[in-house]
Amino acid sequence: QVQLQESGPGLVKPSQTLSLTCTVSGDSITVDYSGYSWIRQAPGKGLEWIGYIGGSGSVYYSPSFKTRTFLLRNTSKNEVTLRLESLTPEDAAVYYCGRRVSGWGIANWGQGTQVTVSA
């Protein structure tokens, strides 16, 4: 059974960089049939896709985030990391890690982690 666990700071100050980690168990992040997306949901809004990192390490970013987002991975720890720079209060949201499987879409979700942006 594949499980995803997001972790990171719950409170970040404006202009700082957010770093969130998704720890994956039950499958390797390097397999070619899956990859990992970061998605967020702000209060009262819908899901917003941030970016994706594939099993090969290839990355894709939403145009809305590409100038300030980096997706990294640590294959020895089986972790995927999101870094979002220059935070503003509008970046406050629940951030989710999702495992996308070829032909299936998002097959597994983490429980989400709440991020608040405040001085």
Order of alpha helices (4+ residues) and beta strands (2+ residues): beta-beta-beta-beta-beta-beta-beta-beta-beta-beta-beta
